């Protein structure tokens, strides 16, 4: 018996004007985790603000969680119209925190929308259809709770080759351990969206395991029928070397194994490679937002000028 077919859409199915009409009183947040993305974060935010806040009232806020940037990411994001939250100082009782998953988790607290959409902040050819495509099924289809984007991923210097961790690690793992999710085209994509009522009940892996961890947990919580994927066309972004991808691959692998019930795997793992420094890979988790004292009131502590939410 084959795996169930996930609902599928194309970004062209949803125009900004149609979504502005369809959303009713549903509030929408777009959140971007960012670390040293000064080259791209400003134009991405400006495009979203102009098209989906000013021209069409599709979203209510743009949040950037600045993950310890050492460049002008925060200033440029703020100048472009985003609310900037510093990951280092937000939810300080959990530590300063580093990593994509940490930033995503903190954005649940920093944002206020009934629907939260996440986009990576290193996209070179950004178009607002990356956002409208994700939001479309959630604003137009009441039974959809989580949307995963997919796209063609050519290398920046031309030709195919993007998505190496997906094809060599994530897809084989899903086929073996979670075959009901094997149909997903881009299980590790950084463009996805969900209803707050679902996301606030899920744990977030602190590091690069967050994408596959959320995917598996969403399916376990609401079933694959509430999980849709959307074709977002083609996406260009900064391609990483194999040395940089190896820790990410390890985080993905360990997260999937933990979700499959493998015992004895802790929150920290060491990636040992000949002639390279040993890399410590963090696969620990942050708890569901609803279990954190003060959740639901902490958003009042966000300073639009770039402050933090206090304890």
N, C-alpha and C positions, 0 to 999 in steps of 0.2 A: 504494500500500500504506500503511495507517495505521501509526501508531506503536504499539509494544507496550504493552499495558495493565499498569500498575504494580499490584502487590498493594495492596488497599485494605481498611481496617478502620475500625471506629467505637470510640470510647473505651468505650462501653457493653459491648463484647465482653469486657472484662477487668476483673474485680473485684480489689480489693486482696488479699482472702483467697486467691483463686485464684493470683495472682502470687506470693504468699508461699510457696505450695506448689510452684509450677512452677519457681521459680528454682534450686532445688537448692543447689549450692555456688557458683553464679555470684554474684560480688560486684557491687554497683551503687553508683555515685556520681551524685548530682544536683548540678550546678554552675550557679551563677547569676553572670553578669557584672553588675556594678552600679556606677553612677556617680550619686551624688546621688539615691538612691532611698529616702530615709528615710521617705517617706510610705507606701510599700508593701512594702518588703523584709521587715520584721519579721513581719507577718501571713502572708506567703507561706511563710516558713521555718517558722513555728510550725505552720501547717496541714500541711505536709509531715512535720515531725517527729512530730506527734501521731498522724497517720493511718498513716504509712508506715514509721515507725521503732518507735514505742511500741505502737500498736494492732495493726499487721500488720508483720511483719519483711520488708518489700519492699526497702528500701534500707539501705546501710551507712553512708553519710556524706553530709552536705550541705556543699558548699564554696561560699563566696562569694569571688570575686576582685574586690576593691574597686579600681576604676579611677580613682584620684586624686579620690575624693569630698571635698567640702569641707563636707558636712553630717554628720549622725550615722549615716550608712549602716552603717559598720563596727561601731559600738557596738551598734546595734539588731539587726543580723544576728547578732552574737555572743551577745547576750542571748537571742535567740530559739532558739539552739541550733546555729548554723552554725559551722564552722571558717572563719575569715576570713583571707585571704591578701592582702597588699598588692601590687598589680601593680607599683608603683614600685620596690620593693626585691627582688622575686623575679626570679631569673635576671638579675641585675644586669649581667652581662657583655654582655647584649644591649641594654642601655640601659634607661631607666626605662619607656619605652613608653607609648603612649596608644591607646585605641580598642578597640572590641568584639572584633575579631579577635585582638588581642594578649591580651586577657583570656581568651578561649576557649582559645587556644594554651597559656597558662600554666596553665590549669585541668587540662590533660592531665597536666602534671607534678605539680600539687598533689594530684590525686586518685589513688585506688588501685584503683577498681572495674574489673572486666572489661567492664562496660557503663557508658557515660557518657551521662547525659541532661542537656540544657541547657534552661533556661527563662529568659525575660526576667524582670527584677525590677521591672517597672513595671505589671504586670497589676492592674487594678482589681477584677475580679470573679473572682479566682483560686479554683480548686477543684482538689483533688488529682487529679481525672481528667486534668488536663493532663499529669501525670507518669505515671499508670498507663496512660493511652492510648499514650504513647510507648514505655513499657517492654514493654507486652503482646506485640507481635510479636517482639521480641528475646528475651524469656524463654520464649515458647511456640512460636516458629517457628524452628528451627535454621538455615534457609536465608536468613533475613533478617539483613542486616548493618547497615542504616541505615534510620532511620524519620524521616519529615518530618511534622510536624503541620500541619493546616489548620483554618480556622474562619471564621465570619462575623465581619466587622470593622466594625461600625457606628461612626460618629463618636460621641464622648462626648456631644454635645448632641443626639443622635438622628438617625436616618436612615442610609442607606448612605453609603459614601464612603471607608472605610478601604482601605488597600492601594494607594495611588495610584502609588507607585514600581513596584509589581508590575505593575499594569495598563498603565502608560504606558512602562515601560522593560524590566523583566525578562521579561514574557511575550512581547512582540514579539521580543526578542533570542533567547530560547530557541526560539521558533517558526522563526526564520530560521537560527540557527546550531547549535542542539542540539535538533532536533525530537523526539528520543527522550525528552526531558524536558518537552515542552510540555504533557503531561497533568497535571503537578503543579498543584494548586490554589493553594498558597501557597509558591512557591519561595523567598521571602525570609523565611519565618516564623522567629522566634527560638526556637521550640520544636522541637527535634530530638534524636535519640539515636543512638548507634552503638556498635559493638563496639570496644574498645580496640585489638584486633589490626589493625583497619582504620584507625582514626583516627590512631594513632601513626605511620603510614606516609605521611601526607598533609601537604602544606604548608598553612599558614593565612595568608590575606591579613590584614594587620594591622588594617585598618579595616573599613568597611561592606561591602566586597566579599567578606567572609568567607563569608556565607551561600551566595551563588551559586557562589563558587569551590569550596567543599566539595562542593556538590551535583554540579557537573560532574566533579570529581575522583573522587568516590565512584562515579559511574556508569562512568567510564573504568576504574576499578580493579576493580570487582566485577560490573559489569553492572547493568542496570535491574531484572533479576529479583530481585536482593538488596536492592532499594530499595523500601520500602513507604511509603504515606502513610495517616495516621490522622485521621479527623474528630474534632476536639476541641470542637465545638459553637460557642459564641460567645465572643469575647474582646474585652474593653474595656481600653484602655490610653491613655496620654497621646498625643494626636494632635499631630503636629508641623506647623509652618507650611511653606509652599512654600519659603521662604528656607532653612529647615533641611533640607528634603528634597532640594534641588538637589545638594549635595555627595554625599549618599548615592546619588542616581541616577547621578552621574558615576562613583563608585566601582564601582557595579554594572556599568555599561556598559563601563568600561575592563577590569575583571576578565574579563568575558565575551569581550571582543575579544582579550585576551591568550590566554585558553584556546582561542580559535578559531584562533590562529596569526598574529594581526596583528602585524607587525614594527614596531619603532621606538617602541613605547610603553614609557616608563620607569616607575620606581617612584613618581614624583611627577608630578602633573598640576595645572594651574591652571584653576580655574573663574572665568571672567571674566563679570561681569554688569553691565550699565549701572546707574550710581548705587549700586553696592554695592562693598564692599571685595573684592578678589580673594581667593579661598579656595584654599589648597593642599590637594589631595586626595591622601592616601597610599594607594597600592595595592601597596606592597612586601609581601613575604611573609616569614614565619618558616619555618624548615626543618622537615621531618618530625621528630617527637620522637626517633625511633630513631637519627637521625644526630647528635644532640646528646650530647657526652661526659657520662657520668654519669647519663643517663636510666635510670630503673628503680631508682636508689638515692636520688635527690634527694628523693623524697617523705618519707624519714625526717627531712628537715630542716624539715618544716612544724611550726610551733608552734601547737597548737590555740588558744592565746590570741590568735593573729593575727600571727604572725611571718612569716618569709620563708625561702625555700629559698636557700641560699647557693651560690656557685660550686663 
